[in-house]
Amino acid sequence: MTASRPTPSVQARVVGRAVALLAASLATVGVVTGLALVVQARAALDDALLAAAHEHAHPEEASDWEVEHSRSPVESWIVTRDDPRVPADALTRVLATEAPTFSDVGGTRLLLLPAETET
């Protein structure tokens, strides 16, 4: 005669499923919240890059915003086609589209703005 395992009660099955559903819900909310925070932080950085680029390109205009008691997380500089800080494919893409283009290089976020210069 073989011993059979006792069948779990209805209450135990309901509690087990409720715990599993709660754990799955918490994990889902955690992942979605993390993704939302990353997207929001990236958008804020992109806005800061655009503002810094505008201020660099137009220093004569008064700035509508000011960062108090902190250092700006962005810096702006003018590059040429052979600048080693910017990947060649990113430069090619921005010149082909003639539109502001965001690019990631390692841990650095770049905003490339095409501009014609007078020589």
PyMOL commands that set and color helices and strands:
alter all, ss='L'
color gray80, all
select helices_A, chain A and resi 10-57+88-97
alter helices_A, ss='H'
color red, helices_A
select strands_A, chain A and resi 101-105+108-112
alter strands_A, ss='S'
color yellow, strands_A
deselect
rebuild
show_as cartoon
